[in-house]
Amino acid sequence: MDFSYWEQKTWFSNVDFTIIGSGIVGLNCALNLRDKYPTSKILVLEKGMLPNGASTKNAGFACFGSISEILSDLKTHTEQEVVGLVQKRWDGILLLRQTLGDKAIGFEKNGGHELFLTMDFERYEECLDKIQELNTLLKPIFGQSPFVKNNNLFQFEKIKEHYITHQFEGQLDTGKMMSALIRKCQEKEITILNGIEIESLEDSENFTTLKTNFFEFKSKKTFVATNGFSSKLLKTKRIKPARAQVLITKPIENLKIKGTFHFDEGYYYFRNIDNRILLGGGRNLDFKTETTASFGETSIVQNKLETFLKEVIIPNQNFEIDQRWSGIMGVGPQKTPIVEQLSNNVYCGIRLGGMGIALGSLVGKELAELVE
């Protein structure tokens, strides 16, 4: 691509900071860089028409980990690591709400309920037994005991007689959140360019050379905030893509379900949004296929989601599926996000482990703070 003098001068010369990825992490990084360096030239590049990973494709859960998910994490992480993760998720949600305001993101705190299928006896009993222990562990974060036992308020079927509710879990409108973030960046004179994919980075002593699918340019500092797409660009095995499939029904009359819901260690999740059921998950049915950076849906996952709708969530109501979609998360052997300086002028904030809403604002802030 040949640039005019004006194009080169306005957008691609004397770039102080380039951020790759316009999701929650990337835009929060840009906002924090603007606060730290008010006169800097900040450029955000996004390969999609919209943020292309999971930032506009998630379920809108402001969550910190259901009880079975936290117990599962304690098997692969130290107690200190798990507490640290939950603290980061809590801090991240507070920062997101502070940055944009509850009204702008449609935030509501209606609690998050974990359901246990009738056949899931061992996990149910283990979680009931561990409520007090986990409350003691996590109470310093929330100021109160987060987990309580609740009756089956919404008359789901084929589940145990009680939910285990996280009292502080919330929900938001993902589209409103990202739209508000983009507007805030534009107000701060942060340039966001879409449809530009970074093919390679070459770092030197004083700048980074970025090769895109259209052109090449230089930036003093570069930040990678592409989460599930980062393994190819950064050539690292510490993160891999994970596809999350979702469906949503058409509006359902008199739908009284309220709050966010999880089951099977967080691998499934659903909520009421605009009198529709949004249901996602099922990656654990076929980890190999779902370890991909390609969008799309599979029959094994979608059929399972529809079965849960029919048999558990709304068994006595007619419904129609309105839309299906997928998002790409970034996961790894550990759930702690990677926020690091990789070389002289290249930094990354990646591996959010399916908790992008909770962690994204904080990871973006920490990423910007790496620059001295």
C-alpha positions, 0 to 999 in steps of 0.5 A: 500500500502506498501512503500519501504524505498526509496519511503517513504523517498523520497516522504512521510517523512518530508513533509512540505506542502501538497496541495490537488488539482492540479488546478490553485489554488493548483499549484499557492499556491505551487509556492508561497510556494516555493518562500516563503520557498525555501528549503521546501518539497512540495507535490501536490496530485491530484485524477485525471489523470489531474486536475479533476475539472474545471481547464482543462475543462473551456472555457478559458475566462479571464473575470470579469463579464458581465454587466447583471451578475454584475447587478445581483450580486448587488442584493445579494452583497453590492456595495463594495463587487462587486467592490472588486470581480471585483478587485480580478478578474482583479488582478488575471488575471494580476498575471496569465499573469505575472507568465506564460507570454501571449505567454505561455497561448495563451492570447489575449485581444479581448473584451467580448460581452454580447448578449441579445435575442430579447425576453429579452427586460427588461434586455436589457433596464436595462443594457443599462440604467446602462452602465454609472453607472457601468462604474463610479463604475468600472473605478478605477479598469481598468483605463478606462470605461470598458463597451461600446455599440457595433453593432451586428458585427458578424451577430448573429440572434434573438438578440437585435441590440447591444452588450454591450462589456467589452473592457478589457476581454480576452481569453486564451488556457486552456490546454497551461495554465495548462501545463505551470503551471505544468512545472513551478512547476516541474522546482521548484522541486514541486512534483505532484502525480496523482491518489491519493484521500484524504479521510479524514484529521485529524489535531493535534497540530503539523501536519496533518494526511492525509488518502488517497485511498491507504495510510496514511501519515503526513504533517506539513501543508495542503492546500485544493484547491479542489473547487467544491469537497471541501464540502465533504472533509471539511464537509461545506455547504458554498460551493457546486458543480456546473456542467458546460456542454460544447460542441465544433464543428468541424472546420467551414470554414471562421468562423469570430467570434472573442472575448468572448461572454455571455448571460443570466447573464453569464449562457451561453458563447461561443467563437471561438477556432481553427475555432470551436465554443466552447459553454457552460452553461445552468446550470440554466435550471435545478439547482437541477440536475446540483448541482452535483460533477459527470461529465456528460451531460444531454439532456435538457442542450445539446439540448438547447446549440445546439438550440442556435448554430442553431438559434443564433450563426451560423444560416446559416452554417452547423456544426457538434458537435465534443466533449462534456464534463463537469467541476465541479465548486464551488459556494455558496450563496456568490461569494467571495472566501473562503481563510481561516485557518480552524484549526492548520495546515489546510487551504483552498482556495475554492469557485471561483464561476465559475471564476477560471481563473480570481481568481485562481492565486490570491487565490493560492497566498493568500492561501500560504500567510496564513502560517506565 
